């Protein structure tokens, strides 16, 4: 990048308690540009400072700075190059990123260059939090067992990361068992304001980032601007490339009032998510303002920021204010640094108070916090909020969407449980691998029956029926970072135990805190024993159930579900509940606050009105209601004041990079190049850079393509990207068996993201995928054209490749919603898909497709596959690509039927910016970066 310049004369020195720092003054720029800084949304101010500081006349021009300083509520589509100050990764997305960087080093070496030219120029932190699985639960030994299994399964992956620590500069790894990436970011990694020595001087500027997880937005709650991007985009930023984006619209969300008694931050975020999804904010910034902010603790703000992907926004931002400073102090940050944050933000117009003028926004929504009520979301999408008072009725209505109805019954099923067998067998025996469900990947429905199954445990016989809660998980970054809801869960558990209530024996319970600090304050409050009495033992410090690492259901529970075709339920304190995500055997999944997770574990069913029906009965047969054990806000806040202290954070984060003994004993390979093991089933050199030409070819029209999959609305990255368990009889399972991997050692798709052979075989293989080429079928199946043979999507793709046939995928609205999984794009590319035609795209997945050289195309004029009469059996011709691509160019598509008739229609090429056209021309973003690095050598 060219040398930075200061044409506006805004470079100045700011005195701070830690000494003078150089800053790029926003008030001075506002004066020079003749604009009112107060009218700009805070997010735009942060972007503006970034452009100002990185102004070089090439990537950032004076016109860019002035245009952004004069931001209008309806931007004109200008593209800017943003330089985040750091990159955040988790291990599921971080391992393939490291594999790509290692492959780029290998490619540079083959080309005769210096491999060390491939090195992070922007600091990157990787937190290992996605690999722990809830194998064991319900016992004191669950945590130790799960950690041992995690290291057994992931030794190769973790050894790769140990190599990366040594091989790359500016790259740190937070070991397993520390916490969830976004909570570690919030409590430790985030600075709010950086103080760094650069170019021979000490500079201060806002902390900004991109992350390889969509919930990177959680840190927006403390005034840090950042969001999730695809792994390939993050790799490019790490290598010093700007993140190109269009100047965004900013939707203001005004908050007033206070949360009422009984409502939690979870209820608030589910309400906000529903409102913003209804409004439509995909690709937009959301910024919260109004007097209600002063009544919202930072942990609650972080909960709202976390779920920006669920409401579709790029970010959900809260400006820095006094609450931010208080949180920095609470979490043990240095006082000198806190003073820097306050001094810098006030100087730059980035500090909010109740007297701060409201900025001008593109649009405004408003919510009185007093209107928030206890809620769930489900059974399939996070935006489908259901008031708690209506939850039972809503579940019974939702049964019809599963092809069931209330009262469905079948012959009662009795398990083979023996008298005297300990009920904790649910946790320990199943943990050893005798369960089914997420641990097997092969369990499924057994026909159309359904209804009630009788489950026998020592001294009790219980019914399993539609709506029975078989998973109750306190999990996920969304809520485990928030002391108010975590302590509320502990207080509710205490009152439940004191009233003699117990969790239903078929419920798989788990507690996965987002950091070790959570366990510390639960223990100090005396609440951990009560959670454990209800079998909510700590199972690990990681994402667990929220990302599908729920582990196996106990064998008898799994058998009862499958043989009776039950619509079983999960209740979790997470952010995602898409079909097939939580557990293959659990069809109805509900998001809820941690205390409600405990309550539903006690009730054992979602087919209940918790506001009116008893949770259970005490030893004397008296009913116990939710209202009897629900903690008051005063109780919760008093407990927070007593036990959540800076000392806990300082103690835990003093050893954040140490890791457990298993981590410290792992080999730490050295050397500039990674030594690829051809026999590894975890890590393989990807083919992206092999035989890469020095110069890119000319883009060509797509001719005589076939449809690999014809899909409907809301196809998520969970549907596309391999995730969860690896079925034994799947193409990926067969590959592993052929390479000597026993079924018990399959691990998960997420853990094998470093092996493209596994991942491409699992792309579009989700058990709930409905490909309209094979109607009435679920799973990774398709029709090979023109043979008409039904086969797996992977096998069909390989057959098409041998035949020299390019492929396309056709989708509906919101194609690619969900997690920012780069393998949803990488797998699509490796299967030979040249283009995806959809009604609309989710932001991150569209970018990922572009980054892999796959063309995203959008139907126009309200058209879709149905209105055009497309069946997916046609032969497709996409023209206008070879004539010179420009951003958002309209291309012509011809679909030719077997009888020779044709359907012709236009599509919008969703290469939205000139740089995206360049990425596509090079065959992907990393190919462009690699060529650029080699040419600069």
C-alpha positions, 0 to 999 in steps of 0.5 A: 500500500502507498504511503499515508498522507494528510491532505486535510491537516488532521494529524495531531497529538493528544495528551493522555495519562499514558503519554502523548499519542498521534491521532487523526482528528475527526472534528478537524476533518469535519471543520475542513469538510464543512460538515456537522460531525454530530449528524453522522452515525457513530459507525460512520464516524469510525469508518471515517477515521479509518479512511482518514488514517489510511488515506494513500491516494490509491486504496483510499482517496481524498474523494472517498474521505469527503464522500463519507464525511458527507454521508447521506441516509441513502448512500450512492453505492460508493465503494470504500477500502476499510482496513480493520485493525485485527482479525478474530478466528475460531478453530472451525473456520481458523483451521482452514484459514491456516491450511490456506495460508500454509498452502499459499506458502507451499505455492510460493515455494514452488514458484521460487519465491520466499514463503515468509512473504505469506505472513499475517500483516494484521494481528490475528487471534484464534480461539479454539472453542468449536471442537468440544462435544457433549459426549458426557454430561450429568456428572462431575466427570463430564468436563474431564471426559469431554476434554480428553475426547476433544484432544484425542479427536483433534490432535492433528488439527491442534498440532497444525495450530501449534505450528502456525503459532511458531511459523507466523508472526502476529498470530496468537492461539487461545487454547481449548478449554478457555472460553468461547471466542466472542466472550474471550474477545469481549472480556479480554482481547477487545481494546476499544481503542488501540495504542500502537507503535507504528512507523516510528510513532505511537498512535491511537485509533479505534479497535476494529476487526473482522472475524471468521464467525458471524457472531463477531458482532457481539463485540459491537456491544462495547463500541468496537466495530466489527462483523463476520466475514468469510474465512477467505476474506479474513485471510486476505485482510490478514495479508494486508488487503483492504476489506472493500465494501459499499458505504452502508445505510445505517438503521437507527434503533431507538430504545426507551424505558426499562425491562420489566420484571421477569424479562431478560436480555434474551427476551429482548434480543428475540424481540429485536431480532423479530422486529428487524427481520420483519423490517429487512436490514440485510446488508445494513448497519444497525445502530442503537440509540435513545435513553433506554441505552442508559438502562441497558448493562453492557452484557445485555448490549453484547447479547443484542449485538451478538445476534446481528446475523439473526436479524440480518444486519452487518452489525448491531452497534452500541456507541462507547459511553460510561457503561463501556468504561465501567465494563472495562473496569469490571473485567480487569482492564488497566486503569491507564488504558480505560483513561485512554479510551475515555480521553480518545473517544471524547476527543473524537466525538465517539463518546455517547451521553444522554445529552448527545444529539441523535444522529441522522439515520437511514431509517428508525425503529423504536422499542419501549423496553417495558413492552418486552415479555418472556419469549422463545424462538422456534421451532426452526428459525431464530426470528420466529419469536413466540411469547412464553404464554403462547409457547405450548399452543404454538408448538401444537400448531407447529406439529402440522408442519412436521406432518403430525398432530397433537394426540398422535399415538402408537404402541407404547415403547418400553426401554430395557432399563434394568431395576437399579441401573443409575439414572446418571447412565444417561450421562456416563454410559451414553458418553462412552459412545453407546448413544445415537443421534448427533454421535452416530449420524445414521439414526433417522425416522422409522416410518410415519407412526408417532406419538407416545413412548414409555421410558422406564427408569429406576422407580419411575415410568415416564412418557416420551411424546411429541414436544418432549424436551430431550436436550436442555443446554445452557450454551452459546456466546449469546447468553453465557457471557451475560451474568444476569441470565447465568445467575438467574439460571443458578438462582432458579435452580436453587429454588427448584431444588429447595422445592424438591423438583427434579429434571425429567430423566430423559433430558440431556442437560449441559452447562457450557460457560463462555469463559471460566469466569462464569464458573467462578462467579456461579461457584462463589455465589453458591449456585453451582451445586444447585445447577449440578443437582439438576444435572447441569454440570459443566461439560466444557468451555465452548460452543457445544450444542449451539453449533451442533456439538450436542453429542449423542442422545442416550440410546434408549431415548434415541430408540424411542424417538426413532421407533415412534417417529416423535417430534422431540424438542431441544431448548437451548440458550443459543442463537441458531436453531435451524433444521438438522443443526442441533441434533439429527433426532431433534426436530423442534428446537427453541432458543430461550434464556438460561433460566428458561432452559432450566425450567423446560428441563424441569417440565420436560416438554414444550407442550406446556404453558409455563405461566399457568401450568405447574413445572412439577410437584414437590415431594408432598404432591403440591404443584410448583409453578414457574412464578414460584421459583423465578428470581426477581431482578433485585435478587439477580442484581444483588448477586451480581454485585456480590460475586462479579468482580475484576479479580475473577477476570484478572485471575483467569485471563492472566493465563489465557494463552497457557492452556491445559496440560494436554495442550502444553504437551502437544508437539509444536513443529517448526519451519517455514513450510508445513509438512503435509502428510499424504495419509492424514484424514484431517489436514490436506493441501487444498487444490486451490493454488496448484497449477495456478497460472501466473496471469488470470484467464478471461472470464467465459460464458457458462455453456450447457450447464446442468442444475446440481440442486434446485432449492427453495427459500431460506437455504442456510449455510447449515444446509450447504456446508458440511456440519455436525456428525459424519454419517457412516453411509455417506460419501464422506463416511465411505472416504474415511472408512476407505482410509482406515478411520473407524466409525467411532473416530469419525469426529465431526465435519467441523473438525475435518475442515482442513481436509477438502476431500471430506468437506466436498463430499459433505457439501449439500449433504444436510439431512434436512436438505430438500432438493426439488430435483428429487421431490419427496426426498430429504438429504444430499440427493439429486438427479443426474441429467440426462440419465435420470439416475438418482444419486448423491450430490457428490457422486453426481458432481464428480460424474458431471466433472468427468463429462465436462459439464459445468454446474449451477445451483438454483435457490430462492429467497435468503440463500446462504443465511446463517453462519459465515462458513467458508466451506459453504462456498469452497465446497460449492466450488469444488463440486464444479458449480460455476454459478448460483442463481437465487432470489436474494443472498445473505451478505456473507455467503454472497461474498464467500461465493465471489471469493471462491470464483463462483458467480452469484446471480439474482433473479430480477423483476419478481421472477423465480424458478416457479414463475419461470416454470423451471424444473431443473432438468433443463440445459442452461446457457449464461451469456454476457460474462465473456463480453466484459463484466461490470458490477451488477451487470445484467446477464442473459440466461437461456434454459433449454428443455429436452423438447427444444423449447426455451425459457429466457430471462435476465439475472443480476450479476451480484458482483457488486463492486469493481474489486469483486469483478477483479476477484472473479476474474482471478478465480478468487480473492486468494488467487489475486492476493497470491499473484499480487505478492509474487509480482511484488517480489 
